[in-house]
């Protein structure tokens, strides 16, 4: 019997252990997509206790608490931090196989030197132990980043953001990692939203452009993109259900935008036409600026409308959506490819059934002098567990080129989530080590070591031009 989460955790073969220990374990982390609030890093947030680090805003943890019958009072309500921690510990004990079970214990080990088990019985001791270390070691946002060996972080930022915290951090020589903004323009595309016109009014104010028509909207967007670019932005991200492809003439799109600005309700077809044309425009701008375009697809969001009305988005009421429309996605990419305006692109799908589809679509648009120009993104959200990561990397290896993969990103709001990179690297090394020991790949340690380093860190540094 193996030791619970011992030194060879997830590493089933001798070669896997040697690859991990020799090449992956100590590499710096590049977190090119996360949802950490830049203010938390810029102002070096101080934490009073482990619950503030762990449970605030972490809807992964909230979901398993709800599934264990925990009242919302102890999740997002007014219960005390220790009460919330206790309820989480009790819920965790019932959750073997959930990645949270592993991540939580990895975090306790890494940051608090606690090698035991967290459950309802041990929770009071763990609570006191962790909080003592938080006080004695003054564990704050920056010390955790430094202890995690993080080299670079990209946050997720709305076009309206003034990026003041990024400007502060760019001038701060004491920062343990570079922190760059990333462009997330979802609200620009959501023309059907009741808040759309209010959002466009705000865009006009922050850009200094009087948005009177679709042309001036594009001018305002360009101004904000330039603003982000000047502050180090190198990538965009889109959290959309599907890539729609229903192009329309410039005149039609201009009319659609004008009608929506006047308060009219659009048809589904008009909504798709606007979204298609604006996303194509943004894609061309990304190519022009040498930004990477990320597309996060396939999420079903905010299914529980009562809880959405109470708590808002990103609170744990989402699901894996239907498979992507491969026709629309391929037509969208092809449209940009035809005019040589297809930027480096990363496509993620929350539906694991899409893995082979994405790999084979992207294979149709590779080239252009860039290794792995078109990337399948890492296992994401509901898929970043052992099987999800193994399936995604195996599919990429089967249908594409694993060695060009840009690897893991946390996609997290928690400052402690960097153990997920270690989780990913162990799984990667186990896949490669198993292939070697099965005679499916030669035991060439130089080639294997380079591949592990590239996938764990170096590929993404080159790909995003960090």
C-alpha positions as CSV (number, residue, x, y, z in Angstrom):
1,X,0.0,0.0,0.0
2,X,1.3,3.4,-0.9
3,X,1.6,6.2,1.6
4,X,-1.3,8.7,1.4
5,X,-0.2,11.4,-1.0
6,X,3.5,10.5,-0.5
7,X,6.5,11.7,-2.5
8,X,5.5,9.5,-5.4
9,X,1.9,10.6,-5.4
10,X,0.3,10.0,-8.9
11,X,3.6,8.6,-10.2
12,X,3.1,4.9,-10.9
13,X,6.4,3.9,-12.5
14,X,10.1,4.4,-11.7
15,X,10.6,6.4,-14.9
16,X,7.7,8.7,-14.0
17,X,9.2,9.4,-10.6
18,X,12.6,10.2,-12.2
19,X,11.1,12.5,-14.8
20,X,9.2,14.4,-12.1
21,X,12.1,14.7,-9.7
22,X,14.7,15.5,-12.3
23,X,12.8,17.9,-14.6
24,X,9.4,19.1,-13.4
25,X,9.4,19.5,-9.6
26,X,11.4,22.7,-9.2
27,X,10.4,24.6,-12.4
28,X,8.9,28.1,-12.0
29,X,5.2,28.5,-12.6
30,X,3.7,30.6,-15.4
31,X,0.0,31.2,-14.7
32,X,-1.2,32.7,-17.9
33,X,-4.9,32.6,-17.0
34,X,-6.3,33.1,-13.6
35,X,-9.1,35.1,-11.8
36,X,-7.1,36.4,-8.8
37,X,-8.0,40.0,-8.1
38,X,-4.9,42.1,-9.0
39,X,-5.7,44.3,-6.0
40,X,-5.0,41.3,-3.7
41,X,-1.5,41.1,-5.0
42,X,-0.8,44.9,-5.5
43,X,-1.9,45.7,-1.9
44,X,-0.4,42.4,-0.5
45,X,-3.6,41.2,1.1
46,X,-3.2,40.1,4.7
47,X,-5.3,37.0,5.8
48,X,-6.7,36.6,9.3
49,X,-7.2,32.8,8.9
50,X,-7.3,29.8,6.6
51,X,-11.0,30.3,5.8
52,X,-10.3,33.7,4.2
53,X,-7.6,32.1,2.0
54,X,-9.7,29.0,1.1
55,X,-13.4,29.7,1.1
56,X,-13.9,33.3,0.0
57,X,-15.0,33.2,-3.7
58,X,-14.1,29.6,-4.3
59,X,-17.2,28.1,-5.8
60,X,-15.4,24.8,-6.3
61,X,-15.5,24.3,-2.6
62,X,-19.0,25.8,-2.2
63,X,-20.4,23.1,-4.6
64,X,-19.2,20.1,-2.5
65,X,-20.5,21.8,0.7
66,X,-24.0,22.2,-0.9
67,X,-23.8,18.6,-2.1
68,X,-23.2,17.6,1.5
69,X,-26.3,19.4,2.6
70,X,-24.6,22.4,4.2
71,X,-26.8,25.4,4.6
72,X,-26.0,28.4,2.6
73,X,-25.5,30.3,5.9
74,X,-22.2,28.4,6.3
75,X,-21.1,28.9,2.6
76,X,-21.9,32.4,1.5
77,X,-23.8,33.5,4.5
78,X,-22.9,35.3,7.8
79,X,-21.5,32.3,9.7
80,X,-18.1,32.8,11.3
81,X,-15.0,31.8,9.5
82,X,-14.2,28.9,11.8
83,X,-17.8,27.5,11.4
84,X,-17.4,27.7,7.6
85,X,-14.0,25.9,7.8
86,X,-15.5,23.2,9.9
87,X,-18.3,22.6,7.4
88,X,-15.9,22.4,4.5
89,X,-13.7,19.9,6.4
90,X,-16.7,17.7,7.1
91,X,-17.7,17.9,3.4
92,X,-14.2,17.2,2.1
93,X,-14.1,13.9,4.0
94,X,-17.0,12.6,1.9
95,X,-15.4,13.6,-1.4
96,X,-12.7,11.0,-2.5
97,X,-12.0,11.3,-6.2
98,X,-12.8,15.0,-6.3
99,X,-9.7,17.0,-7.1
100,X,-10.5,19.2,-4.1
101,X,-9.6,16.3,-1.9
102,X,-6.1,16.2,-3.3
103,X,-5.6,20.0,-3.8
104,X,-6.7,20.8,-0.2
105,X,-4.2,18.3,1.3
106,X,-1.5,19.4,-1.1
107,X,-2.1,23.0,0.0
108,X,-2.0,22.1,3.7
109,X,1.3,20.3,3.1
110,X,2.9,23.0,0.9
111,X,2.0,26.1,2.8
112,X,1.3,24.9,6.3
113,X,3.5,21.8,6.6
114,X,0.5,19.7,7.7
115,X,0.9,16.2,6.4
116,X,-2.2,14.7,8.1
117,X,-5.8,14.3,7.0
118,X,-8.4,17.0,7.0
119,X,-11.9,15.9,8.2
120,X,-14.5,16.9,10.7
121,X,-12.5,15.5,13.6
122,X,-9.2,17.1,12.7
123,X,-10.6,20.4,11.6
124,X,-10.2,22.2,15.0
125,X,-6.5,21.3,15.2
126,X,-5.9,22.2,11.5
127,X,-7.7,25.5,12.1
128,X,-5.4,26.4,15.0
129,X,-2.3,25.1,13.3
130,X,-2.8,27.0,10.1
131,X,-3.8,30.2,11.7
132,X,-0.8,30.2,14.0
133,X,1.5,29.9,11.0
134,X,-0.4,32.7,9.2
135,X,0.3,34.9,12.1
136,X,3.8,33.8,12.9
137,X,5.1,33.7,9.3
138,X,2.9,36.6,8.2
139,X,1.5,34.6,5.2
140,X,0.2,37.2,2.8
141,X,-0.5,37.2,-0.9
142,X,3.0,37.9,-2.0
143,X,4.7,35.5,0.4
144,X,2.4,32.8,-0.9
145,X,3.3,33.6,-4.5
146,X,7.0,33.6,-3.7
147,X,6.6,30.2,-1.8
148,X,4.8,28.8,-4.9
149,X,7.7,29.7,-7.2
150,X,5.4,31.7,-9.5
151,X,7.2,33.6,-12.2
152,X,4.4,35.3,-14.0
153,X,0.6,35.8,-13.6
154,X,-2.0,37.0,-16.0
155,X,-5.2,38.3,-14.5
156,X,-8.6,38.6,-16.2
157,X,-9.6,42.2,-16.8
158,X,-12.6,43.9,-18.3
159,X,-12.0,46.5,-21.0
160,X,-13.4,49.2,-18.7
161,X,-10.7,48.5,-16.0
162,X,-8.3,51.3,-15.4
163,X,-5.5,48.8,-14.6
164,X,-4.3,50.9,-11.8
165,X,-3.2,47.9,-9.8
166,X,-1.2,46.6,-12.7
167,X,0.5,50.0,-13.0
168,X,1.3,49.9,-9.3
169,X,2.9,46.5,-9.7
170,X,4.8,47.4,-12.8
171,X,6.7,50.0,-10.7
172,X,7.2,47.7,-7.6
173,X,10.6,46.1,-7.6
174,X,9.6,44.0,-4.5
175,X,7.0,42.0,-6.3
176,X,7.9,38.3,-6.4
177,X,6.3,37.7,-9.9
178,X,5.4,39.7,-13.0
179,X,1.7,40.4,-13.1
180,X,0.1,41.3,-16.5
181,X,-3.4,42.2,-17.5
182,X,-5.5,40.1,-20.0
183,X,-8.3,41.4,-22.1
184,X,-11.8,39.8,-21.3
185,X,-14.4,41.6,-23.5
186,X,-17.4,39.3,-22.9
187,X,-19.7,42.2,-22.1
188,X,-19.0,43.8,-25.5
189,X,-20.3,40.7,-27.2
190,X,-23.4,40.3,-25.1
191,X,-25.6,42.7,-27.0
192,X,-28.8,40.9,-25.8
193,X,-28.0,41.7,-22.2
194,X,-30.3,44.2,-20.4
195,X,-27.1,45.9,-19.2
196,X,-25.6,46.3,-22.7
197,X,-26.4,49.9,-23.3
198,X,-25.2,51.0,-19.8
199,X,-22.0,49.1,-20.4
200,X,-21.4,50.9,-23.8
201,X,-22.1,54.3,-22.1
202,X,-19.3,53.5,-19.6
203,X,-17.0,52.4,-22.5
204,X,-17.5,55.7,-24.1
205,X,-16.5,57.6,-20.9
206,X,-13.4,55.6,-20.2
207,X,-12.2,55.6,-23.8
208,X,-13.0,59.3,-24.5
209,X,-14.9,58.3,-27.6
210,X,-18.5,59.4,-28.2
211,X,-20.1,56.1,-29.2
212,X,-22.8,57.1,-31.7
213,X,-22.6,54.2,-34.1
214,X,-20.9,50.9,-34.7
215,X,-17.8,52.6,-36.2
216,X,-17.3,54.7,-33.1
217,X,-17.8,51.5,-31.0
218,X,-14.8,50.0,-32.8
219,X,-12.8,53.2,-32.3
220,X,-13.5,53.0,-28.5
221,X,-12.5,49.3,-28.5
222,X,-9.3,50.1,-30.3
223,X,-8.5,52.8,-27.8
224,X,-9.0,50.4,-24.9
225,X,-6.9,47.7,-26.6
226,X,-4.1,50.1,-27.0
227,X,-4.4,51.1,-23.4
228,X,-4.1,47.4,-22.4
229,X,-1.3,46.8,-24.8
230,X,0.8,49.7,-23.4
231,X,0.5,48.1,-20.0
232,X,1.8,44.7,-21.0
233,X,-1.3,42.8,-22.2
234,X,-0.4,40.0,-24.6
235,X,-3.6,37.9,-24.6
236,X,-7.3,38.0,-24.7
237,X,-9.9,35.6,-23.3
238,X,-13.5,34.9,-24.1
239,X,-15.9,33.1,-21.9
240,X,-18.6,32.2,-24.4
241,X,-20.9,29.3,-24.8
242,X,-20.2,28.8,-28.5
243,X,-18.3,30.5,-31.4
244,X,-21.2,31.6,-33.5
245,X,-20.7,32.2,-37.2
246,X,-23.4,34.2,-39.0
247,X,-21.7,37.0,-40.8
248,X,-23.5,40.1,-42.1
249,X,-22.5,43.2,-44.1
250,X,-21.0,46.2,-42.3
251,X,-24.2,48.1,-43.0
252,X,-26.4,45.4,-41.5
253,X,-24.2,45.2,-38.3
254,X,-24.2,49.0,-38.0
255,X,-28.0,49.0,-38.2
256,X,-28.3,46.2,-35.6
257,X,-26.1,48.1,-33.2
258,X,-28.1,51.4,-33.7
259,X,-31.4,49.6,-33.1
260,X,-30.1,48.1,-29.9
261,X,-28.7,51.4,-28.7
262,X,-32.2,52.9,-29.2
263,X,-33.6,50.3,-26.8
264,X,-35.1,47.9,-29.4
265,X,-35.1,44.1,-28.9
266,X,-33.1,42.2,-31.4
267,X,-34.0,38.9,-33.1
268,X,-31.8,35.8,-32.4
269,X,-30.4,36.1,-35.9
270,X,-29.5,39.8,-35.4
271,X,-27.8,39.0,-32.1
272,X,-25.7,36.2,-33.8
273,X,-24.8,38.5,-36.7
274,X,-23.5,41.2,-34.3
275,X,-21.6,38.8,-32.2
276,X,-20.0,37.1,-35.2
277,X,-18.8,40.3,-36.8
278,X,-17.5,41.8,-33.6
279,X,-15.6,38.6,-32.7
280,X,-14.1,38.6,-36.2
281,X,-13.1,42.2,-35.7
282,X,-11.5,41.4,-32.4
283,X,-9.7,38.4,-33.8
284,X,-8.1,40.6,-36.5
285,X,-7.0,43.1,-33.9
286,X,-5.4,40.3,-31.8
287,X,-3.4,39.2,-34.9
288,X,-2.3,42.8,-35.5
289,X,-1.1,43.2,-32.0
290,X,0.4,39.7,-31.8
291,X,-2.0,38.8,-28.9
292,X,-3.1,35.3,-28.2
293,X,-6.8,34.7,-28.5
294,X,-8.2,32.3,-25.9
295,X,-11.7,30.9,-26.3
296,X,-13.3,29.2,-23.3
297,X,-16.3,27.3,-24.7
298,X,-19.0,24.9,-23.6
299,X,-20.1,26.1,-20.2
300,X,-23.7,26.1,-19.1
301,X,-23.9,29.1,-16.8
302,X,-26.2,30.2,-13.9
303,X,-28.7,27.3,-14.1
304,X,-30.2,28.0,-10.7
305,X,-32.0,31.3,-11.3
306,X,-33.1,31.7,-7.7
307,X,-29.5,31.5,-6.5
308,X,-28.2,33.6,-9.4
309,X,-30.7,36.4,-8.4
310,X,-29.4,36.1,-4.8
311,X,-25.6,35.7,-5.3
312,X,-24.9,36.6,-8.9
313,X,-22.6,34.8,-11.4
314,X,-19.6,32.6,-10.6
315,X,-21.1,31.2,-7.4
316,X,-21.2,27.5,-8.2
317,X,-24.4,27.0,-10.3
318,X,-22.9,26.2,-13.7
319,X,-22.5,22.9,-15.6
320,X,-20.8,21.2,-18.5
321,X,-22.7,22.4,-21.6
322,X,-23.4,20.8,-24.9
323,X,-20.6,19.9,-27.4
324,X,-19.3,22.7,-29.5
325,X,-20.6,23.5,-33.0
326,X,-17.6,22.4,-35.1
327,X,-19.0,23.9,-38.3
328,X,-19.2,27.4,-36.8
329,X,-15.9,27.2,-35.1
330,X,-14.1,26.0,-38.2
331,X,-15.8,28.7,-40.3
332,X,-14.8,31.4,-37.9
333,X,-11.2,30.3,-37.9
334,X,-11.2,29.9,-41.6
335,X,-12.5,33.4,-42.2
336,X,-9.5,34.8,-40.3
337,X,-7.1,32.4,-41.9
338,X,-8.2,33.4,-45.4
339,X,-6.9,37.0,-44.9
340,X,-3.8,35.9,-42.9
341,X,-5.3,37.4,-39.7
342,X,-5.7,34.3,-37.6
343,X,-3.9,35.0,-34.3
344,X,-2.3,32.4,-32.1
345,X,-5.3,30.7,-30.6
346,X,-6.1,28.5,-27.6
347,X,-9.4,26.7,-27.6
348,X,-10.8,25.1,-24.4
349,X,-14.1,23.2,-24.1
350,X,-15.8,22.4,-20.8
351,X,-17.3,19.3,-22.5
352,X,-14.6,16.6,-22.5
353,X,-16.3,14.9,-25.5
354,X,-14.9,17.8,-27.5
355,X,-11.2,16.9,-27.0
356,X,-10.8,15.0,-30.4
357,X,-12.9,17.5,-32.3
358,X,-10.9,20.5,-31.1
359,X,-7.6,18.8,-31.8
360,X,-8.6,17.9,-35.3
361,X,-10.1,21.3,-36.1
362,X,-7.0,23.1,-34.9
363,X,-4.8,20.8,-36.9
364,X,-6.4,22.3,-40.1
365,X,-5.0,25.8,-39.3
366,X,-1.5,25.1,-37.9
367,X,1.6,26.5,-39.5
368,X,2.7,30.0,-40.1
369,X,6.2,29.5,-38.7
370,X,4.9,28.9,-35.1
371,X,5.1,25.6,-33.4
372,X,1.7,24.8,-31.9
373,X,0.2,28.0,-33.2
374,X,-3.3,26.6,-32.6
375,X,-3.5,25.1,-29.1
376,X,-6.1,22.9,-27.3
377,X,-6.3,24.4,-23.9
378,X,-5.6,22.4,-20.7
379,X,-8.3,20.5,-18.9
380,X,-10.5,23.2,-17.5
381,X,-12.9,23.8,-14.6
382,X,-15.0,20.6,-14.2
383,X,-12.2,18.6,-16.0
384,X,-9.1,19.5,-14.1
385,X,-9.1,16.2,-12.2
386,X,-6.8,13.2,-12.8
387,X,-8.9,11.6,-15.5
388,X,-9.7,15.0,-17.1
389,X,-6.1,15.9,-17.4
390,X,-5.0,12.5,-18.5
391,X,-7.8,12.4,-21.2
392,X,-7.0,15.8,-22.5
393,X,-3.2,15.2,-22.8
394,X,-3.7,11.7,-24.3
395,X,-6.2,13.1,-26.8
396,X,-3.7,15.9,-27.7
397,X,-1.0,13.3,-28.1
398,X,-3.2,11.0,-30.3
399,X,-4.5,13.7,-32.6
400,X,-1.8,16.4,-32.4
401,X,1.7,17.1,-31.0
402,X,1.9,16.8,-27.2
403,X,5.4,18.3,-27.1
404,X,4.2,21.7,-28.3
405,X,1.5,21.9,-25.5
406,X,1.6,25.2,-23.4
407,X,0.5,23.3,-20.3
408,X,-1.5,24.1,-17.2
409,X,-3.1,27.2,-15.9
410,X,-5.0,27.6,-12.6
411,X,-8.1,29.4,-13.8
412,X,-8.6,30.1,-10.1
413,X,-9.6,32.8,-7.7
414,X,-7.6,31.3,-4.9
415,X,-4.1,32.5,-4.1
416,X,-3.3,28.9,-2.8
417,X,-4.2,27.2,-6.1
418,X,-0.7,26.9,-7.4
419,X,-0.4,23.3,-6.2
420,X,-2.5,22.5,-9.3
421,X,0.6,23.0,-11.4
422,X,2.3,20.3,-9.4
423,X,-0.7,18.1,-9.8
424,X,-0.6,18.6,-13.6
425,X,3.2,17.9,-13.8
426,X,2.9,14.7,-11.8
427,X,0.2,13.5,-14.2
428,X,2.3,14.6,-17.2
429,X,5.3,12.7,-16.0
430,X,3.3,9.6,-15.2
431,X,1.9,9.6,-18.7
432,X,5.3,9.9,-20.3
433,X,7.0,7.5,-17.9
434,X,4.3,4.9,-18.5
435,X,4.8,5.1,-22.2
436,X,8.5,4.6,-21.8
437,X,8.1,1.6,-19.6
438,X,5.6,0.1,-21.9
439,X,8.0,0.5,-24.8
440,X,5.9,3.1,-26.5
441,X,8.6,5.8,-26.4
442,X,12.3,5.5,-26.0
443,X,14.1,6.1,-22.7
444,X,15.8,9.2,-24.1
445,X,16.2,11.3,-20.9
446,X,17.5,14.3,-22.8
447,X,14.4,14.4,-25.1
448,X,12.1,13.5,-22.3
449,X,13.5,16.1,-20.0
450,X,13.2,18.8,-22.6
451,X,9.6,17.8,-23.3
452,X,8.7,17.9,-19.6
453,X,10.3,21.4,-19.2
454,X,8.7,22.7,-22.3
455,X,5.2,21.6,-21.4
456,X,5.5,22.6,-17.8
457,X,6.9,26.1,-18.4
458,X,9.0,27.0,-21.5
459,X,6.5,26.5,-24.3
460,X,4.1,29.0,-22.8
461,X,6.8,31.6,-22.2
462,X,7.7,31.4,-25.9
463,X,4.1,31.2,-27.1
464,X,2.8,34.3,-25.3
465,X,6.1,36.1,-25.9
466,X,6.6,36.7,-22.2
